[in-house]
Amino acid sequence: MATAHDSLIQLVGPDRHAELLAVVKDVVRAVPEMSGRYGDEELEQLVRAFGGVLSEALEGDSRERLELLVETAVPAFVADGQTVSSLARASGMFAVAVSASLVLSVPEEERAASAAWLAAFFGEYTQAVVDEALRAGAP
């Protein structure tokens, strides 16, 4: 019998790339400090990296891709003038949008468990982003 975890694993992959990219673009447009500052190529790279982070988390306990993403992307955002507040806001908005999309795509009986797993994942993700932003000297 498939579990919510199994269902989420099946939903994360290259075929969801366009959907995740659309979510990222919507979030960036909605955060005033980010709107108009990042091009499609930068956002595509971020989405590819995030897809790897999410896949890695679903497949096991490794944090290697998460650490690589935040240690690479967050200092670049901070150097570009992003604040802890703007990064936390964007992370929260992204978490809600991605979670809603993924949870609605799993069988109804698995939605609560999927939502709980995604909430824990995005809590850890946002904490990693905020911690790295503080280390990078973001105001």
Wavefront OBJ file of the C-alpha trace (Angstrom):
o trace
v 0.000 0.000 0.000
v 1.368 3.405 -0.974
v 1.979 5.959 1.746
v 1.733 9.735 1.646
v 5.505 9.767 1.521
v 5.466 7.506 -1.557
v 2.857 9.686 -3.229
v 4.922 12.829 -2.657
v 8.064 11.161 -4.035
v 6.171 10.386 -7.242
v 5.103 14.037 -7.548
v 8.579 15.529 -7.311
v 10.486 15.457 -10.537
v 11.269 17.209 -13.781
v 7.642 17.043 -14.909
v 6.736 19.457 -12.056
v 9.512 21.911 -12.963
v 7.265 24.308 -14.909
v 4.718 24.375 -12.092
v 7.376 25.085 -9.444
v 8.896 27.773 -11.646
v 5.507 29.477 -11.965
v 5.145 29.402 -8.165
v 8.617 30.895 -7.678
v 7.899 33.659 -10.184
v 4.619 34.488 -8.423
v 6.361 34.633 -5.043
v 9.194 36.823 -6.353
v 6.681 39.222 -7.915
v 4.717 39.372 -4.642
v 7.724 40.226 -2.436
v 8.443 43.923 -3.043
v 12.152 43.585 -2.201
v 12.507 40.857 -4.850
v 10.119 41.930 -7.590
v 11.879 42.605 -10.886
v 15.337 41.816 -9.503
v 15.813 38.233 -10.678
v 15.724 36.871 -14.201
v 14.282 33.653 -15.541
v 17.673 31.935 -15.660
v 18.367 32.627 -11.978
v 14.902 31.467 -10.979
v 15.168 28.310 -13.115
v 18.455 27.460 -11.413
v 16.837 27.971 -8.003
v 13.898 25.720 -8.930
v 16.196 22.943 -10.173
v 18.196 23.122 -6.952
v 15.071 23.172 -4.797
v 13.651 20.147 -6.629
v 16.822 18.287 -5.708
v 16.519 19.377 -2.078
v 12.914 18.212 -1.875
v 13.705 14.886 -3.572
v 16.629 14.298 -1.243
v 14.468 14.984 1.821
v 11.763 12.622 0.608
v 14.249 9.852 -0.124
v 16.170 9.909 3.161
v 17.810 11.796 5.971
v 20.535 13.599 4.020
v 20.726 17.395 4.181
v 23.576 17.718 1.681
v 21.558 19.417 -1.079
v 19.721 21.650 1.395
v 23.013 22.823 2.874
v 24.499 23.392 -0.585
v 21.458 25.378 -1.702
v 21.296 27.664 1.314
v 25.074 28.096 1.539
v 25.158 29.120 -2.128
v 21.908 30.974 -2.781
v 21.248 32.782 0.491
v 24.553 34.703 0.671
v 23.989 35.767 -2.951
v 20.510 37.053 -2.055
v 21.953 38.867 0.980
v 24.713 40.404 -1.161
v 21.948 41.611 -3.470
v 20.313 43.439 -0.566
v 17.750 40.932 0.677
v 16.933 41.042 4.384
v 16.163 38.236 6.803
v 12.574 39.437 6.712
v 12.264 39.359 2.917
v 13.856 35.904 2.718
v 11.614 34.526 5.486
v 8.567 36.039 3.785
v 9.483 34.516 0.420
v 10.217 31.126 2.033
v 6.855 31.126 3.792
v 4.950 32.091 0.664
v 6.796 29.470 -1.372
v 6.075 26.827 1.280
v 2.349 27.499 1.244
v 2.088 27.587 -2.551
v 4.164 24.447 -3.159
v 2.515 22.529 -0.328
v -0.965 23.367 -1.563
v -0.122 22.209 -5.066
v 1.492 18.974 -3.930
v -1.094 18.101 -1.287
v -3.943 18.556 -3.740
v -2.174 16.139 -6.089
v -2.009 13.204 -3.671
v -4.954 10.887 -2.974
v -7.403 12.426 -0.516
v -6.722 9.858 2.201
v -3.011 10.809 2.166
v -3.421 14.590 2.249
v -3.214 15.106 6.017
v -0.018 13.044 6.305
v 1.462 14.766 3.235
v 0.618 18.205 4.633
v 2.238 17.308 7.959
v 5.415 16.074 6.249
v 5.611 19.176 4.048
v 5.043 21.474 7.048
v 7.983 19.870 8.861
v 10.139 19.991 5.725
v 9.402 23.654 5.022
v 9.918 24.541 8.678
v 13.409 23.084 8.450
v 13.964 24.729 5.051
v 12.920 28.172 6.298
v 15.024 27.817 9.430
v 18.054 26.956 7.276
v 17.407 30.003 5.053
v 17.044 32.361 8.028
v 20.097 30.927 9.834
v 22.225 31.313 6.698
v 20.932 34.852 6.098
v 21.961 35.801 9.634
v 25.392 34.189 9.144
v 25.747 36.137 5.901
v 25.087 39.389 7.770
v 21.598 40.137 6.465
v 19.811 42.931 8.308
l 1 2 3 4 5 6 7 8 9 10 11 12 13 14 15 16 17 18 19 20 21 22 23 24 25 26 27 28 29 30 31 32 33 34 35 36 37 38 39 40 41 42 43 44 45 46 47 48 49 50 51 52 53 54 55 56 57 58 59 60 61 62 63 64 65 66 67 68 69 70 71 72 73 74 75 76 77 78 79 80 81 82 83 84 85 86 87 88 89 90 91 92 93 94 95 96 97 98 99 100 101 102 103 104 105 106 107 108 109 110 111 112 113 114 115 116 117 118 119 120 121 122 123 124 125 126 127 128 129 130 131 132 133 134 135 136 137 138 139
